[in-house]
Amino acid sequence: MRKLSIKLFDKNNIIQEQLICGKLDATSHITILSQVFFIKKTNTELNGGDLHIPANIKSWNIFEGLVTIYYESGLFMEISRINNPDND
């Protein structure tokens, strides 16, 4: 299974959370991270659960394989693929 590395930053560019998930879906009003495996800051394993972020997206950017979602609140999220040689 391919996995995504997610980093959530605050307005001051400080990492608030890091997690690993299998899928991300987003609309202008909500971001849903599915198949969440591990949340680093709280050292919590979710065993494939979902995490909902009910925040309005201001804009997004893709640069060299890194996807960044900017939220109206000033937070932003960086999304990158974790290389897994078994699935390439």
N, C-alpha and C positions, 0 to 999 in steps of 0.2 A: 504494500500500500504506500502510495506517495504521501508525504507529510509536509506541512507548512510550518515554518517558524514565524511566530507572531510576536512583535514587540510593541507595546503600547506606551507612548510617551506623554508627559504632561506639557503644559504651556512653556515650561522652562527647559525643554529637551531632556528631561530626566526620565529614565525608564521606570514606569510604574508597575509593569507586569510583563512577563515573558511566558509564552505557552507554545505548545505544539498541538496542531490539529490536523484533521484530514481534509476538511472542506470549509470554504468560506463563501457565504452568499451575502449580498448587500443591496439595499435599495437606498433611496435618498433619506429615509427615516430610521432605518435599523440595519445593523450588521449582525449576522448570525454565524458563529463559529461552530461547526458540527464536528463530531468525532474528536472532541477535545481529550487529549491523553494526559497532559501534565501541565500544571500551573506552577511556575518556578518560585515566585515570591512567597506564596503561601505553602509551597511544597506539598501540593494537593494532587492526587491522581483522580481523574474523573471517569476513567474507563470508557471513553467514547461518548460522554454526554455532550449536551449543547450549552453554549454560552451566548446570551443575547445582549447586544449593546444598543439600547434604544436612544441613539443620538443622531442628529441630522448631519449628513455629510455635506461639506462645503465644496470640496473638489478632490481629485485624485490624480496620481502621476505614476507613470511607469518609466523606469530608467535602468538600463542594463539588468533586467530581470527582477529588480526590486520594485514592488508595488507599494505606494504610500497613499493612505487615505487620510485626508485632513477633515476634521470635524469642526462645526461652527463654534463649539465650546473652546477651541484652541488646542485640544488634544489631537494627536495623530498616531497612526498605526503603520508600522512597516511590516510587509509580508514578503517572505522569501521561501523558496522551495528547499527542502532538505534533500540533499542528494542521497539516494538509496540505490546502490549498484544492483540490487536484486530486481528492481523494477524499471531500469533504464532500457 
